[in-house]
Amino acid sequence: MNILGINAYHANASAALVCDGQLVAAVEEERFNRVKYAAGFPVAAIRYCLKAAGITLADIDHIALPRSPWSRMGTKLLYAIRMPRFTRQRAKAWASFAAIPEALAEAFETDRRRIRARFHRVEHHRAHLASAFFVSPFDRAALLSADGLGDFASAMWGTGEGSRMRIQGSIVFPHSLGLFYTALTQYLGFWNFGDEYRVMGLAAYGEPAYIEEFRRIVPDHGAGFRLNLQYFSHHRHGAEMSWREADKTPILGRLFSDHLETRLGPARRPGAPLEKKHKDIAASLQARLEEVLFRRLVELHEQTHAKALCLAGGVAFNCVANGKIFSHVPFEQIFVQPAAGDAGLALGAAFAIWHQALGWPRTFHMSHAYWGPAYSDSQIRAACEAKHLFSAGFDVAQLPEEQLVRETARHIAEGDVVGWFSGRAEWGPRALGNRSILADPRRPEMKDALNRRIKHRESFRPFAPSVLAESAGDFFEISHPSPFMTFAFPLRREKRQALLPATHVDGTCRVQTVEQQANPRYWRLIREFAALTGVPAVLNTSFNDNEPIVCSPAEAIECFLRTHMDVLVIGNYLFAKRHSADSVGSEETASRHISEVSR
């Protein structure tokens, strides 16, 4: 039984394939068309999933689509009358969504009548909840999904038991924690789709000096919350999202009102200096999100008496809030799958059909995130030859794995920045050891060097440590698995010197715990680094430069060549640039780094 999940005509277009209850492949369209948060129809992602399973479109039995035209029809009709422009936009999106069978037939050059698969519609937040619970290790758990908007709801909660979910409540448009956070992200001058994580990082640099105002912006309301709509505009013109046909980049319209500026002052212009006020507003925003979220979770725990919690939706990417749940809510275990945002809808819709519609029991647990494309040794060598790497003046070695990880660990320990390309690409927005840029976590200046010379991004944004799972309890005050980098935990004070570039100003780290079984090669690399340095962790950031994470060998090579990385490890090849005076990892710089760390 083959079930294809498709998230289409929405940000983070994606596909996921479930065969006989097992996930076989899952990937976002952006990995192929190289457009961040790509919307549109995920043709390349679907092709990859079919190829990974060795099947064709004719072998698909069910196609799951995470959108339901009948959900909250009364609310939709009400806003159709109030907001005709928004309604026209939604109608256009619905027309595209309704035509997915035809788009699929056209993409695969077949007649629509030859697609034998049965099409299913799964409500947006049910797909989110399914994406978390049905791949979790829990037989019973409390469930919460929260994001901007989907099928005219912004949150949903309930209980999962075995292969069933019971929905216990939801919050409908226009009230939304996701839109609240996005509106204030825009106010702070970050207008690109997906910029919320920047504000989450900025919040650690401020104090919640505006918390009382933010409690007026999002007042408590019964079992949930409501937005004070004076501060917003989406209820008047809709939460407008569009994308340019040429590149399918999602664009959100303005969500905050003039009243917000009356209360907080003029909005920050993009690119303007970040003042203390902006940092305090970011801190107040984060604090109020946490207050509302924890209050809902406490009530959910009281309703369900569950020991475990599954989170999904865009709000579940707020790793700072996730890390604090343990100290505010009596849940003992939390699971957030690596593509918790809208890309995960494809995954959730497929598993919802397998379990809810078809009634099959659960047999799958997502223990790793490596569901994207892999490349053979011959493909990697061909890409290296095409980019002339073997004749470009690098030090080149082709090594067996044991020696490869040892040499790579040595380069990292000596101050080199390493592009690390291995195995199948990660599912979700985080690089988790297969498409990563790695560096020495002991070096205080490595954060600024990476931000300035490789990532080309704001200096306040930290990096993440990948830590051997068996050593995580020695470094962090909370000992809980974080395989997908979805939690920020407080670092033990005596360990901060060992992970300085990965430690935020509030003393937390967005950590990835690496288990040997989940990623043997990456685990061995960190273990070799620990043998050299005594630190069982490496600094990890995504292998990209203001683009989607690299997917193919050619993309990895191009990123390596245009940035100040020192070493590229791709497959079993190691390419090392010969150090120059301006190299991040030059001998002079490395010597200075080592002496500074030793002091």
DAVEN-V426659 format. One record per residue. RES is the residue in one small letter. NEAR is the number of other C-alpha atoms within 8 Angstrom. Layout:
BEGIN
res=RES near=NEAR
res=RES near=NEAR
END
This chain:
BEGIN
res=m near=7
res=n near=11
res=i near=15
res=l near=14
res=g near=17
res=i near=17
res=n near=17
res=a near=12
res=y near=11
res=h near=9
res=a near=12
res=n near=14
res=a near=20
res=s near=17
res=a near=19
res=a near=17
res=l near=16
res=v near=14
res=c near=10
res=d near=6
res=g near=12
res=q near=8
res=l near=10
res=v near=12
res=a near=13
res=a near=15
res=v near=15
res=e near=15
res=e near=16
res=e near=13
res=r near=12
res=f near=9
res=n near=8
res=r near=8
res=v near=12
res=k near=8
res=y near=12
res=a near=15
res=a near=16
res=g near=10
res=f near=9
res=p near=15
res=v near=9
res=a near=9
res=a near=14
res=i near=12
res=r near=8
res=y near=10
res=c near=15
res=l near=12
res=k near=9
res=a near=10
res=a near=8
res=g near=6
res=i near=9
res=t near=8
res=l near=8
res=a near=9
res=d near=7
res=i near=13
res=d near=10
res=h near=11
res=i near=14
res=a near=16
res=l near=13
res=p near=16
res=r near=10
res=s near=10
res=p near=6
res=w near=5
res=s near=8
res=r near=8
res=m near=8
res=g near=6
res=t near=8
res=k near=9
res=l near=8
res=l near=8
res=y near=10
res=a near=10
res=i near=7
res=r near=7
res=m near=11
res=p near=9
res=r near=7
res=f near=12
res=t near=10
res=r near=8
res=q near=9
res=r near=8
res=a near=8
res=k near=8
res=a near=9
res=w near=8
res=a near=8
res=s near=9
res=f near=9
res=a near=7
res=a near=8
res=i near=8
res=p near=8
res=e near=8
res=a near=9
res=l near=10
res=a near=12
res=e near=9
res=a near=8
res=f near=7
res=e near=6
res=t near=9
res=d near=8
res=r near=9
res=r near=5
res=r near=7
res=i near=10
res=r near=8
res=a near=9
res=r near=7
res=f near=8
res=h near=9
res=r near=9
res=v near=13
res=e near=11
res=h near=12
res=h near=14
res=r near=12
res=a near=16
res=h near=18
res=l near=15
res=a near=14
res=s near=17
res=a near=16
res=f near=12
res=f near=13
res=v near=11
res=s near=11
res=p near=6
res=f near=7
res=d near=7
res=r near=10
res=a near=14
res=a near=16
res=l near=13
res=l near=13
res=s near=15
res=a near=15
res=d near=15
res=g near=10
res=l near=11
res=g near=10
res=d near=12
res=f near=12
res=a near=13
res=s near=18
res=a near=13
res=m near=15
res=w near=13
res=g near=14
res=t near=13
res=g near=14
res=e near=9
res=g near=8
res=s near=12
res=r near=8
res=m near=9
res=r near=7
res=i near=8
res=q near=8
res=g near=7
res=s near=9
res=i near=11
res=v near=10
res=f near=10
res=p near=8
res=h near=11
res=s near=18
res=l near=12
res=g near=13
res=l near=12
res=f near=9
res=y near=11
res=t near=10
res=a near=12
res=l near=10
res=t near=13
res=q near=12
res=y near=10
res=l near=12
res=g near=12
res=f near=10
res=w near=8
res=n near=6
res=f near=8
res=g near=6
res=d near=10
res=e near=10
res=y near=8
res=r near=8
res=v near=10
res=m near=12
res=g near=11
res=l near=13
res=a near=16
res=a near=12
res=y near=11
res=g near=13
res=e near=11
res=p near=12
res=a near=8
res=y near=9
res=i near=11
res=e near=6
res=e near=7
res=f near=11
res=r near=10
res=r near=8
res=i near=10
res=v near=11
res=p near=10
res=d near=9
res=h near=7
res=g near=5
res=a near=6
res=g near=9
res=f near=11
res=r near=10
res=l near=11
res=n near=10
res=l near=8
res=q near=8
res=y near=11
res=f near=13
res=s near=13
res=h near=12
res=h near=10
res=r near=7
res=h near=10
res=g near=9
res=a near=10
res=e near=10
res=m near=8
res=s near=8
res=w near=10
res=r near=8
res=e near=5
res=a near=4
res=d near=8
res=k near=11
res=t near=12
res=p near=14
res=i near=9
res=l near=9
res=g near=7
res=r near=8
res=l near=12
res=f near=13
res=s near=10
res=d near=7
res=h near=9
res=l near=12
res=e near=10
res=t near=8
res=r near=6
res=l near=6
res=g near=7
res=p near=6
res=a near=8
res=r near=9
res=r near=7
res=p near=8
res=g near=5
res=a near=7
res=p near=4
res=l near=6
res=e near=6
res=k near=7
res=k near=6
res=h near=11
res=k near=15
res=d near=15
res=i near=14
res=a near=15
res=a near=16
res=s near=15
res=l near=14
res=q near=10
res=a near=10
res=r near=12
res=l near=10
res=e near=9
res=e near=8
res=v near=11
res=l near=8
res=f near=11
res=r near=8
res=r near=10
res=l near=9
res=v near=11
res=e near=9
res=l near=11
res=h near=13
res=e near=7
res=q near=6
res=t near=9
res=h near=6
res=a near=10
res=k near=10
res=a near=13
res=l near=13
res=c near=15
res=l near=14
res=a near=17
res=g near=14
res=g near=13
res=v near=12
res=a near=15
res=f near=9
res=n near=12
res=c near=12
res=v near=11
res=a near=10
res=n near=11
res=g near=10
res=k near=10
res=i near=10
res=f near=9
res=s near=6
res=h near=8
res=v near=10
res=p near=9
res=f near=12
res=e near=7
res=q near=8
res=i near=9
res=f near=10
res=v near=12
res=q near=12
res=p near=12
res=a near=10
res=a near=18
res=g near=15
res=d near=13
res=a near=16
res=g near=13
res=l near=16
res=a near=18
res=l near=15
res=g near=18
res=a near=19
res=a near=16
res=f near=14
res=a near=14
res=i near=12
res=w near=12
res=h near=13
res=q near=11
res=a near=7
res=l near=7
res=g near=8
res=w near=9
res=p near=7
res=r near=9
res=t near=6
res=f near=9
res=h near=8
res=m near=9
res=s near=6
res=h near=8
res=a near=11
res=y near=10
res=w near=12
res=g near=11
res=p near=11
res=a near=8
res=y near=10
res=s near=6
res=d near=8
res=s near=6
res=q near=9
res=i near=12
res=r near=8
res=a near=8
res=a near=10
res=c near=13
res=e near=9
res=a near=7
res=k near=8
res=h near=8
res=l near=11
res=f near=9
res=s near=6
res=a near=6
res=g near=8
res=f near=11
res=d near=9
res=v near=9
res=a near=7
res=q near=7
res=l near=9
res=p near=7
res=e near=8
res=e near=6
res=q near=8
res=l near=12
res=v near=12
res=r near=11
res=e near=8
res=t near=12
res=a near=13
res=r near=10
res=h near=12
res=i near=14
res=a near=12
res=e near=9
res=g near=14
res=d near=16
res=v near=15
res=v near=15
res=g near=16
res=w near=14
res=f near=13
res=s near=11
res=g near=10
res=r near=11
res=a near=13
res=e near=15
res=w near=14
res=g near=12
res=p near=8
res=r near=10
res=a near=13
res=l near=14
res=g near=10
res=n near=14
res=r near=17
res=s near=14
res=i near=12
res=l near=13
res=a near=14
res=d near=13
res=p near=15
res=r near=10
res=r near=13
res=p near=9
res=e near=7
res=m near=11
res=k near=12
res=d near=8
res=a near=10
res=l near=10
res=n near=13
res=r near=11
res=r near=9
res=i near=11
res=k near=10
res=h near=10
res=r near=7
res=e near=7
res=s near=9
res=f near=6
res=r near=10
res=p near=11
res=f near=12
res=a near=13
res=p near=15
res=s near=14
res=v near=14
res=l near=14
res=a near=9
res=e near=6
res=s near=9
res=a near=11
res=g near=9
res=d near=6
res=f near=9
res=f near=11
res=e near=9
res=i near=7
res=s near=7
res=h near=5
res=p near=6
res=s near=10
res=p near=11
res=f near=13
res=m near=14
res=t near=16
res=f near=13
res=a near=15
res=f near=14
res=p near=10
res=l near=13
res=r near=10
res=r near=6
res=e near=5
res=k near=9
res=r near=11
res=q near=7
res=a near=8
res=l near=13
res=l near=11
res=p near=15
res=a near=14
res=t near=15
res=h near=10
res=v near=7
res=d near=7
res=g near=10
res=t near=11
res=c near=13
res=r near=15
res=v near=14
res=q near=14
res=t near=14
res=v near=13
res=e near=12
res=q near=9
res=q near=5
res=a near=8
res=n near=11
res=p near=9
res=r near=9
res=y near=10
res=w near=12
res=r near=10
res=l near=12
res=i near=15
res=r near=10
res=e near=11
res=f near=18
res=a near=11
res=a near=8
res=l near=9
res=t near=7
res=g near=7
res=v near=8
res=p near=11
res=a near=12
res=v near=13
res=l near=15
res=n near=15
res=t near=10
res=s near=11
res=f near=14
res=n near=11
res=d near=9
res=n near=6
res=e near=8
res=p near=11
res=i near=11
res=v near=11
res=c near=11
res=s near=8
res=p near=14
res=a near=9
res=e near=9
res=a near=14
res=i near=11
res=e near=8
res=c near=11
res=f near=12
res=l near=8
res=r near=6
res=t near=8
res=h near=10
res=m near=14
res=d near=14
res=v near=14
res=l near=15
res=v near=13
res=i near=12
res=g near=9
res=n near=11
res=y near=12
res=l near=15
res=f near=12
res=a near=10
res=k near=9
res=r near=8
res=h near=9
res=s near=6
res=a near=6
res=d near=5
res=s near=10
res=v near=12
res=g near=12
res=s near=13
res=e near=7
res=e near=7
res=t near=10
res=a near=12
res=s near=8
res=r near=8
res=h near=10
res=i near=10
res=s near=8
res=e near=8
res=v near=9
res=s near=5
res=r near=4
END
